[in-house]
Amino acid sequence: FIIGVWVIFKNKKINKILNSKVSKLSKIDYIIIGIIILLYSILSFINLGSFNNPQTFYKLNDNQEVVFEFANETDVIRIKTFCGEQRSENYLYYSYDNKEYNFLGIITPKGEFAWNDDRYPTKAKYIKLVAKNKSSIGEISFYDNYKKQIKIKSVSTNNKNIKELTDEQNLIPEQISYLNSSYFDEIYFARTAYNYLNNEETYEWTHPPLGKMIQAIPVILFNKMAPFYYRLMGNIAGIIMIFIMYLLGIELFKKRKWAIVSSLLMFFETSHFVQTRMGTVDSFLILFIMLAIYFMIRHITKKETKYNLFLSGLFFGLSMCVKWTGALGGLALAIIYFYDFIKNKRNIKKTLSYGTIYFVIIPLIIYTSIYFIYPKNRVAYTDSYKAIIDQTEMMYNYHSKLTDDHFFSSDWYTWPISYKPVWYYEQEYSYVTKGTITAIGNIAIWWLGIIAVLYLPYRIIKKKELESIILLITVLSLWLPYIFIGRVMFLYHYFPVVPFITLAVVKLLKDIEEKTKKTFIVPIYLTIVIGFFIIYYPVISGIPVSKHYIDSLKLLESWYF
């Protein structure tokens, strides 16, 4: 890679293209970013998730019994179950005559829309399942000591035959993993996508609806509740982020080369890869914040006031409709907006009126409209302005009182070094292999990012550079307010800062190269970044590898995966 980039940088024609100043995208820019996006898309779609999972569910009431009758009395070793939108402990009993039953064990579902694989060796002709509470089950299968699926003669409850629990046996996976099961907070967000599909009250209500509505689009379009579909939109948002990084590189650094470096660093940023491939809503939050900042930069550099301000306010409003942490992006926008007002001595009436219209009124209209589009929230039916206010108050109370400790929680000041990654998923395949998914930062970017951010004030004082001012304001606005937040926090709360930390690194590299005239620095640094991504790929992708290899990647004692 180093040799290849070195040859490219030494080629006069290519070097001229890379170092030429760019004010707007041209054909060559679309070709370059198109190739980068294509390569990332291929990588990100590999093992994104299963296309098929059981789609029919049987809903059990409290203490409801379901009896499975086998064709013959047989050894029962394993039981696979697929949980639907509602989970409960299920008690198992076995019998030879369907009269006298003995206790066998308890199935405790891992999460909604997830498979369970339990081992309860016994010999039986009948298995009785008793739901402790209301629950939803999509499929059940039994296996003998030869790992062969046992033929089920009948399934009945309350003397009635039912088929929903055994009508999709062809969809039972040989190996249970994140590919066919939800994990971490997907149990909330994916479940809510299912609610949208079925026009039900939404389960996840602690965040505004927009992110979950976007996530549900493929689920509704394809009428399929499966991991690929409820992860698809987040992955697409992650792909778009790479394009936005290219645009930000153009706007801030004016040269094609630094736009390419910006997008490549986002390509190989490990936390970006993990977070955008999950069926949660953080992808949309960060994408909208990036777009809001991008159009604000265009406003203060291109002087295209109304058009860019409108788009900046629009995407700020959309970010608030995903998660309230979009307000931190709003803080950055406000500081940049009024800095521009003071510096360029803009008209105060226009500044205040535009600011009010684009960053207060429009976001409020968007926020309330989203609730009216789908008012079926579980804790408050938001069909009126008062109901929306009530819902907002309940959300605030929930987050402000969320003080329970968590093993993977971390303090805000530990985030820049990725001190405590969030361990999302683990699946053991054998005594020596396992798969794992961990939200961990690419330390080649994050650790250099600390130096890069500390470098920004120096450039501001010495050169009064606009790009340094914008980046410092944005990084601090998205990060430092967490000092005053008392609820439990995690490393993924730092994710909105990462794109701008990355751009600060690009700024540092740019200044070093221009100062030293050493063109080999960038390809060497990119090689280190890519090397970290490749080495840690098993930790961020869930592919099964040696446990010993995974353990060897724990550089800090606080790294668990």
C-alpha positions as CSV (number, residue, x, y, z in Angstrom):
1,F,0.0,0.0,0.0
2,I,2.8,2.4,0.9
3,I,4.6,1.7,-2.4
4,G,1.4,2.1,-4.3
5,V,0.5,5.4,-2.8
6,W,4.1,6.6,-3.1
7,V,4.1,5.8,-6.8
8,I,0.8,7.7,-7.2
9,F,2.0,10.7,-5.3
10,K,5.2,10.8,-7.3
11,N,3.2,10.7,-10.6
12,K,3.1,14.3,-11.7
13,K,-0.2,14.1,-13.5
14,I,-1.9,12.4,-10.6
15,N,-0.2,14.6,-8.1
16,K,-1.5,17.6,-9.9
17,I,-5.1,16.3,-9.8
18,L,-4.8,15.5,-6.1
19,N,-3.3,18.8,-5.1
20,S,-5.5,21.0,-7.3
21,K,-7.8,23.3,-5.5
22,V,-11.5,22.3,-5.6
23,S,-14.5,24.6,-5.0
24,K,-17.2,22.2,-6.2
25,L,-17.3,18.5,-7.2
26,S,-16.3,17.6,-10.7
27,K,-16.4,14.4,-12.7
28,I,-13.1,13.2,-11.2
29,D,-14.4,13.8,-7.7
30,Y,-17.4,11.7,-8.3
31,I,-15.3,8.9,-9.8
32,I,-12.9,9.0,-6.8
33,I,-15.5,9.1,-4.1
34,G,-17.6,6.6,-6.1
35,I,-14.8,4.0,-5.9
36,I,-14.2,4.6,-2.2
37,I,-18.0,4.2,-1.5
38,L,-18.2,1.1,-3.6
39,L,-15.3,-0.6,-1.8
40,Y,-16.8,0.3,1.6
41,S,-20.2,-0.8,0.6
42,I,-19.0,-4.2,-0.4
43,L,-17.2,-4.5,3.0
44,S,-20.1,-3.2,5.1
45,F,-22.7,-5.4,3.4
46,I,-20.7,-8.6,4.0
47,N,-22.4,-10.5,6.8
48,L,-24.7,-7.6,7.6
49,G,-27.5,-10.0,8.6
50,S,-29.9,-12.7,7.6
51,F,-32.6,-12.0,5.0
52,N,-35.0,-14.6,6.5
53,N,-36.3,-15.3,10.0
54,P,-39.6,-16.7,11.1
55,Q,-42.4,-14.2,10.3
56,T,-45.4,-15.9,12.0
57,F,-45.7,-15.7,15.8
58,Y,-47.9,-17.3,18.4
59,K,-48.7,-15.1,21.4
60,L,-49.0,-16.9,24.7
61,N,-50.8,-15.6,27.8
62,D,-49.7,-15.9,31.4
63,N,-49.3,-19.6,32.4
64,Q,-50.6,-20.8,29.0
65,E,-49.5,-24.4,28.2
66,V,-48.4,-25.7,24.8
67,V,-47.9,-29.5,24.3
68,F,-45.6,-30.9,21.6
69,E,-46.2,-34.5,20.7
70,F,-43.5,-36.5,18.9
71,A,-44.1,-39.3,16.4
72,N,-42.1,-41.6,18.7
73,E,-40.7,-41.6,22.1
74,T,-37.2,-40.3,21.6
75,D,-34.1,-38.7,23.2
76,V,-34.4,-34.9,23.3
77,I,-31.1,-33.2,23.6
78,R,-31.4,-29.6,22.2
79,I,-34.2,-27.1,21.9
80,K,-34.1,-24.1,19.6
81,T,-36.6,-21.3,20.0
82,F,-37.1,-18.0,18.3
83,C,-38.5,-15.2,20.4
84,G,-40.9,-12.6,19.0
85,E,-41.7,-9.1,20.1
86,Q,-42.4,-10.1,23.7
87,R,-40.3,-12.4,25.8
88,S,-40.8,-14.4,29.0
89,E,-39.3,-17.3,30.8
90,N,-40.8,-20.6,29.6
91,Y,-40.9,-23.7,31.8
92,L,-40.3,-27.1,30.2
93,Y,-41.8,-30.4,31.3
94,Y,-41.5,-33.9,29.7
95,S,-43.9,-36.9,29.7
96,Y,-44.3,-40.4,28.3
97,D,-48.1,-40.5,28.4
98,N,-49.3,-36.8,28.3
99,K,-50.6,-37.3,31.8
100,E,-47.8,-37.2,34.3
101,Y,-45.2,-34.5,33.6
102,N,-41.8,-33.9,35.2
103,F,-39.9,-30.6,35.3
104,L,-37.1,-30.4,32.7
105,G,-35.8,-26.8,32.7
106,I,-36.3,-23.1,31.9
107,I,-35.8,-21.3,28.6
108,T,-34.8,-17.7,29.2
109,P,-34.8,-15.8,25.9
110,K,-31.8,-13.7,25.2
111,G,-33.8,-10.9,23.6
112,E,-36.6,-10.1,21.2
113,F,-36.3,-11.5,17.7
114,A,-33.4,-13.7,18.8
115,W,-32.8,-17.4,18.7
116,N,-32.1,-19.5,21.8
117,D,-30.3,-22.8,21.8
118,D,-30.8,-24.8,25.1
119,R,-29.7,-28.3,26.0
120,Y,-31.9,-30.3,28.3
121,P,-31.2,-34.0,27.8
122,T,-34.2,-36.3,28.4
123,K,-36.3,-39.0,26.9
124,A,-39.9,-38.1,26.0
125,K,-42.8,-38.4,23.7
126,Y,-44.4,-35.2,24.9
127,I,-42.8,-31.8,25.8
128,K,-44.9,-29.2,27.6
129,L,-44.0,-25.5,27.4
130,V,-45.6,-23.2,30.0
131,A,-45.2,-19.4,29.6
132,K,-44.5,-17.6,32.8
133,N,-45.9,-14.3,31.4
134,K,-47.2,-13.1,28.1
135,S,-44.8,-13.9,25.3
136,S,-44.4,-14.3,21.6
137,I,-42.7,-17.3,20.0
138,G,-42.0,-17.7,16.3
139,E,-40.6,-21.2,16.0
140,I,-39.5,-24.2,18.1
141,S,-37.5,-27.2,17.1
142,F,-36.1,-30.3,18.9
143,Y,-33.0,-32.3,18.2
144,D,-31.9,-35.8,19.2
145,N,-28.5,-37.1,20.3
146,Y,-27.6,-37.5,16.7
147,K,-28.2,-33.8,16.1
148,K,-31.1,-34.7,13.9
149,Q,-34.4,-32.7,14.0
150,I,-37.1,-34.6,15.7
151,K,-40.4,-35.0,13.8
152,I,-43.3,-33.3,15.6
153,K,-46.6,-35.0,15.2
154,S,-48.8,-32.3,16.7
155,V,-48.7,-29.0,18.6
156,S,-51.7,-28.0,20.8
157,T,-52.9,-25.6,23.4
158,N,-56.2,-25.6,25.2
159,N,-57.1,-28.7,23.2
160,K,-56.7,-26.8,19.9
161,N,-54.0,-27.5,17.3
162,I,-51.8,-24.6,16.4
163,K,-49.3,-24.3,13.5
164,E,-47.4,-21.0,14.1
165,L,-44.7,-22.6,16.2
166,T,-43.7,-25.2,13.6
167,D,-44.7,-23.8,10.2
168,E,-41.2,-22.3,9.3
169,Q,-38.8,-25.1,10.2
170,N,-36.8,-24.5,7.1
171,L,-35.7,-21.1,8.6
172,I,-34.1,-22.6,11.7
173,P,-30.4,-21.8,11.5
174,E,-27.7,-24.3,12.1
175,Q,-25.6,-21.8,14.0
176,I,-27.1,-19.0,16.1
177,S,-25.3,-15.7,15.8
178,Y,-25.8,-12.0,15.3
179,L,-26.5,-12.8,11.7
180,N,-29.9,-14.2,12.6
181,S,-30.6,-12.7,16.0
182,S,-30.8,-9.2,17.5
183,Y,-28.2,-8.1,19.9
184,F,-27.6,-5.2,22.4
185,D,-30.0,-2.3,21.9
186,E,-31.5,-3.9,18.8
187,I,-33.9,-5.6,21.2
188,Y,-35.6,-2.2,21.6
189,F,-35.2,-0.5,18.2
190,A,-35.8,-3.6,16.1
191,R,-38.9,-4.4,18.1
192,T,-40.1,-0.9,17.4
193,A,-39.6,-1.4,13.7
194,Y,-41.8,-4.4,14.0
195,N,-44.4,-2.2,15.7
196,Y,-44.4,0.2,12.8
197,L,-44.8,-2.8,10.4
198,N,-47.9,-3.9,12.2
199,N,-49.3,-0.5,13.1
200,E,-48.9,-1.1,16.8
201,E,-48.0,1.1,19.7
202,T,-44.2,1.6,19.6
203,Y,-42.2,-0.2,22.3
204,E,-39.1,2.2,22.4
205,W,-40.4,5.6,23.5
206,T,-37.3,7.1,25.2
207,H,-36.1,8.7,22.0
208,P,-38.0,10.7,19.4
209,P,-39.5,8.6,16.6
210,L,-37.6,9.6,13.4
211,G,-34.7,7.2,13.7
212,K,-36.9,4.2,14.3
213,M,-39.2,5.3,11.5
214,I,-36.3,5.4,9.1
215,Q,-35.0,2.1,10.4
216,A,-38.4,0.5,9.7
217,I,-38.6,1.5,6.1
218,P,-37.0,-1.7,4.6
219,V,-39.0,-3.8,7.1
220,I,-42.2,-2.3,5.9
221,L,-41.3,-2.3,2.2
222,F,-40.2,-5.9,2.1
223,N,-42.6,-7.0,4.8
224,K,-39.8,-8.9,6.4
225,M,-38.7,-8.7,10.1
226,A,-35.1,-9.9,9.7
227,P,-31.7,-8.6,10.7
228,F,-30.7,-7.4,7.2
229,Y,-33.7,-5.2,6.9
230,Y,-33.7,-3.6,10.3
231,R,-29.9,-2.9,9.9
232,L,-30.0,-1.8,6.3
233,M,-30.8,1.9,6.7
234,G,-28.2,2.4,9.4
235,N,-25.6,0.9,7.1
236,I,-26.7,3.1,4.2
237,A,-26.3,6.1,6.6
238,G,-22.8,4.9,7.4
239,I,-22.0,4.8,3.7
240,I,-23.3,8.3,3.1
241,M,-21.1,9.6,6.0
242,I,-18.1,8.7,3.9
243,F,-19.4,10.9,1.1
244,I,-20.1,13.7,3.6
245,M,-16.6,13.5,4.9
246,Y,-15.3,14.0,1.3
247,L,-17.5,17.1,1.1
248,L,-16.3,18.4,4.4
249,G,-12.7,17.8,3.3
250,I,-13.4,19.9,0.2
251,E,-15.0,22.7,2.2
252,L,-12.4,22.9,5.0
253,F,-9.2,22.2,3.2
254,K,-9.9,23.1,-0.5
255,K,-7.8,20.4,-2.0
256,R,-8.9,17.0,-3.4
257,K,-6.2,15.2,-1.7
258,W,-7.4,16.1,1.8
259,A,-11.0,15.2,0.9
260,I,-9.8,11.8,-0.1
261,V,-7.8,11.4,3.1
262,S,-10.9,12.5,5.1
263,S,-13.1,9.9,3.5
264,L,-10.5,7.1,3.8
265,L,-10.1,7.7,7.5
266,M,-13.9,7.5,8.0
267,F,-13.8,4.3,5.9
268,F,-11.3,2.6,8.3
269,E,-12.7,4.1,11.5
270,T,-13.6,1.0,13.6
271,S,-16.4,2.5,15.8
272,H,-18.0,3.9,12.6
273,F,-18.0,0.4,11.1
274,V,-19.6,-1.1,14.3
275,Q,-22.2,1.5,15.1
276,T,-23.6,1.9,11.6
277,R,-24.0,-1.8,11.0
278,M,-26.2,-2.2,14.1
279,G,-30.0,-2.0,14.1
280,T,-30.1,1.2,16.2
281,V,-30.5,4.9,15.4
282,D,-27.1,6.5,16.1
283,S,-26.1,6.3,12.4
284,F,-28.9,8.8,11.5
285,L,-28.1,11.1,14.4
286,I,-24.4,11.5,13.3
287,L,-25.3,11.8,9.6
288,F,-27.8,14.6,10.3
289,I,-25.3,16.4,12.6
290,M,-22.6,16.2,9.9
291,L,-25.0,17.5,7.3
292,A,-26.1,20.4,9.5
293,I,-22.5,21.4,10.2
294,Y,-21.6,21.0,6.5
295,F,-24.3,23.4,5.3
296,M,-23.4,25.9,8.1
297,I,-19.8,25.9,6.8
298,R,-21.1,26.5,3.3
299,H,-23.2,29.4,4.7
300,I,-20.2,31.2,6.3
301,T,-17.8,30.5,3.4
302,K,-20.0,30.7,0.3
303,K,-22.3,33.5,1.7
304,E,-25.3,31.6,0.3
305,T,-27.4,32.6,3.3
306,K,-31.0,31.4,3.0
307,Y,-30.5,28.2,1.1
308,N,-27.6,26.8,3.2
309,L,-29.1,28.1,6.5
310,F,-32.4,26.4,5.6
311,L,-30.6,23.0,5.0
312,S,-28.5,23.4,8.1
313,G,-31.6,24.1,10.2
314,L,-33.5,21.2,8.5
315,F,-30.8,18.6,9.3
316,F,-30.4,20.0,12.8
317,G,-34.2,19.5,13.3
318,L,-33.9,16.0,11.9
319,S,-31.1,15.1,14.3
320,M,-33.2,16.3,17.2
321,C,-36.0,14.0,16.0
322,V,-33.6,11.0,16.3
323,K,-32.0,11.7,19.7
324,W,-31.9,14.8,21.9
325,T,-28.1,14.7,21.8
326,G,-28.7,16.4,18.4
327,A,-29.0,19.5,20.6
328,L,-25.2,19.4,21.1
329,G,-24.8,19.8,17.3
330,G,-27.2,22.7,17.7
331,L,-24.9,24.3,20.2
332,A,-22.0,24.1,17.7
333,L,-24.2,25.6,15.0
334,A,-25.2,28.5,17.2
335,I,-21.6,29.3,18.2
336,I,-20.4,29.1,14.6
337,Y,-23.4,31.2,13.4
338,F,-22.8,34.0,15.9
339,Y,-19.1,33.9,15.4
340,D,-19.7,34.6,11.8
341,F,-22.1,37.4,12.7
342,I,-19.5,39.1,14.9
343,K,-16.6,38.6,12.5
344,N,-18.4,39.7,9.3
345,K,-20.6,42.3,11.1
346,R,-23.8,41.0,9.6
347,N,-27.1,42.7,10.0
348,I,-28.4,41.9,13.5
349,K,-32.1,41.8,12.5
350,K,-31.5,39.4,9.7
351,T,-29.2,37.3,11.8
352,L,-31.7,36.9,14.6
353,S,-34.7,36.4,12.3
354,Y,-32.9,33.8,10.2
355,G,-31.6,32.1,13.3
356,T,-35.1,32.0,14.8
357,I,-36.8,30.7,11.6
358,Y,-34.2,28.1,10.6
359,F,-33.0,26.9,14.0
360,V,-36.0,27.2,16.2
361,I,-39.3,27.3,14.3
362,I,-38.4,24.8,11.5
363,P,-36.9,22.3,13.9
364,L,-40.0,22.6,16.2
365,I,-42.3,22.1,13.2
366,I,-40.3,19.0,12.2
367,Y,-40.2,17.6,15.7
368,T,-44.0,17.9,16.3
369,S,-44.9,16.7,12.8
370,I,-42.9,13.5,13.3
371,Y,-45.1,12.6,16.4
372,F,-48.3,13.4,14.5
373,I,-47.3,11.1,11.6
374,Y,-47.2,8.2,13.9
375,P,-48.8,9.1,17.3
376,K,-48.9,5.5,18.7
377,N,-46.3,5.8,21.4
378,R,-46.6,3.4,24.3
379,V,-46.6,5.8,27.2
380,A,-48.6,8.7,25.5
381,Y,-50.7,8.7,22.4
382,T,-49.3,11.8,20.8
383,D,-52.3,13.1,18.8
384,S,-52.2,16.6,20.3
385,Y,-49.6,19.2,21.3
386,K,-50.3,18.6,25.0
387,A,-49.7,14.9,24.5
388,I,-46.4,15.6,22.8
389,I,-45.4,17.8,25.7
390,D,-46.4,15.1,28.1
391,Q,-44.3,12.6,26.1
392,T,-41.3,14.9,26.2
393,E,-41.6,15.4,29.9
394,M,-41.7,11.6,30.4
395,M,-38.6,11.2,28.2
396,Y,-36.7,13.8,30.1
397,N,-37.6,12.2,33.5
398,Y,-36.4,8.8,32.1
399,H,-33.0,10.1,30.9
400,S,-32.4,12.4,33.9
401,K,-33.0,9.6,36.4
402,L,-31.1,6.9,34.5
403,T,-28.3,6.5,37.0
404,D,-28.0,2.7,37.2
405,D,-24.4,1.6,36.8
406,H,-23.3,-0.6,34.0
407,F,-20.1,-2.6,33.6
408,F,-19.3,-0.9,30.3
409,S,-20.2,2.6,31.2
410,S,-17.4,5.2,31.2
411,D,-16.7,8.8,32.0
412,W,-16.6,11.5,29.3
413,Y,-12.9,12.2,29.9
414,T,-11.9,8.6,29.1
415,W,-13.5,8.5,25.7
416,P,-10.7,10.1,23.5
417,I,-8.4,7.2,24.2
418,S,-11.2,4.6,23.8
419,Y,-10.5,3.5,27.4
420,K,-13.5,1.3,27.8
421,P,-15.0,-0.1,24.6
422,V,-18.6,-1.3,24.7
423,W,-18.8,-5.0,24.3
424,Y,-22.0,-5.6,22.3
425,Y,-22.0,-9.3,21.4
426,E,-20.2,-12.6,21.9
427,Q,-20.9,-16.1,20.6
428,E,-18.8,-19.1,21.4
429,Y,-18.4,-21.6,18.5
430,S,-16.0,-24.0,20.3
431,Y,-13.6,-24.1,23.2
432,V,-11.1,-22.2,21.2
433,T,-13.1,-20.0,18.8
434,K,-15.6,-17.3,19.3
435,G,-17.2,-14.3,17.5
436,T,-17.4,-10.9,19.1
437,I,-18.5,-7.3,18.3
438,T,-17.1,-4.4,20.2
439,A,-17.4,-0.6,19.8
440,I,-13.8,0.3,19.8
441,G,-12.2,3.4,18.3
442,N,-9.3,3.1,15.8
443,I,-6.6,4.3,18.1
444,A,-4.4,5.4,15.2
445,I,-7.1,8.1,14.6
446,W,-8.4,8.7,18.1
447,W,-5.0,9.0,19.9
448,L,-3.5,11.2,17.2
449,G,-6.9,13.1,17.3
450,I,-6.0,14.2,20.9
451,I,-2.9,15.9,19.6
452,A,-4.8,17.3,16.6
453,V,-7.4,18.9,18.7
454,L,-4.8,20.4,21.0
455,Y,-3.1,21.8,17.9
456,L,-6.2,23.7,16.8
457,P,-6.0,26.5,19.4
458,Y,-2.4,27.1,18.3
459,R,-3.5,27.6,14.7
460,I,-6.4,29.8,15.8
461,I,-4.1,32.1,17.8
462,K,-1.3,32.1,15.2
463,K,-3.3,32.2,11.9
464,K,-6.9,32.7,12.9
465,E,-7.8,29.9,10.5
466,L,-11.5,29.5,10.0
467,E,-11.3,25.7,9.6
468,S,-9.5,25.4,12.9
469,I,-12.1,27.5,14.6
470,I,-15.0,25.5,13.2
471,L,-13.4,22.1,14.1
472,L,-12.6,23.2,17.7
473,I,-16.0,24.6,18.3
474,T,-17.7,21.5,16.9
475,V,-15.5,19.0,18.8
476,L,-15.9,20.8,22.2
477,S,-19.7,21.4,21.7
478,L,-20.3,17.8,21.0
479,W,-18.1,16.5,23.8
480,L,-17.7,18.8,26.8
481,P,-21.5,19.2,27.7
482,Y,-21.3,15.6,29.0
483,I,-19.4,17.0,31.9
484,F,-22.7,18.2,33.3
485,I,-24.8,15.1,32.4
486,G,-25.3,12.8,35.4
487,R,-26.9,9.8,33.7
488,V,-24.9,6.6,32.9
489,M,-22.8,7.1,29.8
490,F,-21.0,4.9,27.3
491,L,-18.2,5.3,24.7
492,Y,-20.8,5.4,21.9
493,H,-21.8,8.9,23.2
494,Y,-18.5,10.0,21.7
495,F,-19.4,8.8,18.3
496,P,-20.8,12.2,17.1
497,V,-17.4,13.7,17.9
498,V,-15.4,11.2,15.8
499,P,-16.0,12.7,12.3
500,F,-14.7,16.0,13.5
501,I,-11.8,14.5,15.5
502,T,-10.9,12.8,12.2
503,L,-11.0,16.1,10.3
504,A,-8.7,17.6,12.9
505,V,-6.3,14.8,12.2
506,V,-6.5,15.6,8.5
507,K,-5.8,19.3,9.3
508,L,-2.7,18.2,11.3
509,L,-1.4,16.0,8.5
510,K,-2.0,18.7,6.0
511,D,0.0,21.3,7.9
512,I,2.8,18.8,8.6
513,E,3.1,17.9,5.0
514,E,3.0,21.5,3.8
515,K,5.6,22.5,6.4
516,T,8.0,19.6,5.8
517,K,7.3,18.9,2.1
518,K,7.5,15.2,3.1
519,T,4.8,13.4,1.0
520,F,5.5,10.0,2.5
521,I,4.0,10.9,5.8
522,V,0.3,10.5,4.7
523,P,0.6,7.1,3.0
524,I,2.6,5.7,6.1
525,Y,-0.1,7.1,8.4
526,L,-2.9,5.6,6.3
527,T,-1.2,2.3,6.3
528,I,-1.1,2.3,10.1
529,V,-4.9,3.2,10.2
530,I,-5.7,0.5,7.7
531,G,-3.5,-2.0,9.6
532,F,-5.4,-1.4,12.9
533,F,-8.7,-1.9,11.1
534,I,-7.6,-5.1,9.5
535,I,-6.0,-6.5,12.7
536,Y,-9.1,-5.6,14.8
537,Y,-11.6,-6.6,12.1
538,P,-12.5,-9.8,13.9
539,V,-13.4,-7.8,17.0
540,I,-15.7,-5.4,15.1
541,S,-17.3,-7.8,12.7
542,G,-18.3,-10.8,14.7
543,I,-16.5,-13.4,12.5
544,P,-15.3,-16.5,14.4
545,V,-11.6,-16.5,15.2
546,S,-9.3,-17.9,17.9
547,K,-10.0,-16.8,21.4
548,H,-6.2,-16.5,21.9
549,Y,-6.0,-14.0,18.9
550,I,-8.8,-11.9,20.4
551,D,-7.2,-11.8,23.8
552,S,-3.9,-10.7,22.2
553,L,-5.6,-7.5,21.0
554,K,-6.4,-6.2,24.5
555,L,-3.9,-3.4,24.7
556,L,-5.4,-2.0,27.9
557,E,-6.7,-3.8,30.9
558,S,-10.0,-2.1,30.5
559,W,-10.6,-3.6,27.0
560,Y,-13.1,-6.4,27.3
561,F,-14.1,-8.4,24.2
